[in-house]
Amino acid sequence: MTPNRAPATHPYLRAATAGVRHHTRAQDRAPLAQSVDRAHLDVLHAHLTELHRLLDQLAEAARPPYPGAGRHLATAHTRLWQASAEIHAAFHLLPTASANSTECRPEQLPEGPPVLTICQRHLAAGHMIRRKTTPTDLNRPHTTARER
């Protein structure tokens, strides 16, 4: 068994990957009309936001000893932010249980307002990425670190 495939390495990350894989398979069997709702996008946004934080940490750790790898991880970090921004926008375009509103209203979230709403989570992640990334980088189409 190769060292990066050892069962003891990164058990929480492996469990999260298995959970996403299981969810994807369950979605394949679910009717399409029921597969996308605000609760679904809220949980997915939370997952992407945590991946965003993890990539940020990995990019920072990789930069000094391996600058090339650090640049690629930083590019992935930016692209993951873009994905979470699109999910946040899609969240607000889905209908709510009450009036058709696209405003950020924690009281209209499924299960009531959580401790950290999708909008608060998105603003916190946005603050973090804007400290390390330029607006031009955030709006740039997909590129690899080598193309820069």
Contacts in CASP RR format, 6 or more apart in sequence:
PFRMAT RR
TARGET T0000
AUTHOR 0000-0000-0000
METHOD contacts of the structure
MODEL  1
MTPNRAPATHPYLRAATAGVRHHTRAQDRAPLAQSVDRAHLDVLHAHLTE
LHRLLDQLAEAARPPYPGAGRHLATAHTRLWQASAEIHAAFHLLPTASAN
STECRPEQLPEGPPVLTICQRHLAAGHMIRRKTTPTDLNRPHTTARER
3 9 0 8 1.000
7 14 0 8 1.000
16 47 0 8 1.000
20 47 0 8 1.000
27 35 0 8 1.000
36 94 0 8 1.000
37 94 0 8 1.000
37 110 0 8 1.000
38 91 0 8 1.000
38 94 0 8 1.000
38 96 0 8 1.000
38 109 0 8 1.000
38 110 0 8 1.000
39 109 0 8 1.000
39 110 0 8 1.000
39 111 0 8 1.000
41 87 0 8 1.000
41 90 0 8 1.000
41 91 0 8 1.000
41 94 0 8 1.000
41 118 0 8 1.000
42 91 0 8 1.000
42 109 0 8 1.000
42 110 0 8 1.000
42 114 0 8 1.000
42 118 0 8 1.000
44 87 0 8 1.000
45 84 0 8 1.000
45 87 0 8 1.000
45 88 0 8 1.000
45 91 0 8 1.000
45 118 0 8 1.000
45 121 0 8 1.000
45 122 0 8 1.000
46 118 0 8 1.000
46 121 0 8 1.000
48 80 0 8 1.000
48 83 0 8 1.000
48 84 0 8 1.000
48 87 0 8 1.000
49 84 0 8 1.000
49 121 0 8 1.000
49 122 0 8 1.000
49 125 0 8 1.000
51 80 0 8 1.000
52 77 0 8 1.000
52 80 0 8 1.000
52 81 0 8 1.000
52 84 0 8 1.000
52 125 0 8 1.000
52 128 0 8 1.000
52 129 0 8 1.000
53 125 0 8 1.000
53 128 0 8 1.000
55 73 0 8 1.000
55 76 0 8 1.000
55 77 0 8 1.000
55 80 0 8 1.000
56 77 0 8 1.000
56 128 0 8 1.000
56 129 0 8 1.000
56 132 0 8 1.000
58 73 0 8 1.000
59 70 0 8 1.000
59 73 0 8 1.000
59 74 0 8 1.000
59 76 0 8 1.000
59 77 0 8 1.000
62 68 0 8 1.000
62 69 0 8 1.000
62 70 0 8 1.000
62 73 0 8 1.000
63 70 0 8 1.000
63 71 0 8 1.000
63 74 0 8 1.000
68 145 0 8 1.000
70 145 0 8 1.000
71 145 0 8 1.000
71 148 0 8 1.000
72 144 0 8 1.000
72 145 0 8 1.000
74 132 0 8 1.000
74 145 0 8 1.000
75 143 0 8 1.000
75 144 0 8 1.000
75 145 0 8 1.000
77 129 0 8 1.000
78 129 0 8 1.000
78 133 0 8 1.000
78 137 0 8 1.000
78 138 0 8 1.000
78 140 0 8 1.000
79 142 0 8 1.000
81 125 0 8 1.000
81 126 0 8 1.000
81 129 0 8 1.000
81 133 0 8 1.000
81 138 0 8 1.000
82 138 0 8 1.000
84 122 0 8 1.000
84 125 0 8 1.000
85 122 0 8 1.000
88 118 0 8 1.000
88 119 0 8 1.000
88 122 0 8 1.000
91 118 0 8 1.000
92 102 0 8 1.000
92 103 0 8 1.000
92 104 0 8 1.000
93 102 0 8 1.000
96 105 0 8 1.000
96 108 0 8 1.000
97 108 0 8 1.000
97 110 0 8 1.000
98 108 0 8 1.000
101 108 0 8 1.000
104 117 0 8 1.000
104 118 0 8 1.000
104 119 0 8 1.000
106 112 0 8 1.000
106 113 0 8 1.000
106 114 0 8 1.000
106 117 0 8 1.000
106 119 0 8 1.000
106 120 0 8 1.000
107 113 0 8 1.000
109 117 0 8 1.000
109 118 0 8 1.000
116 124 0 8 1.000
129 138 0 8 1.000
130 138 0 8 1.000
END
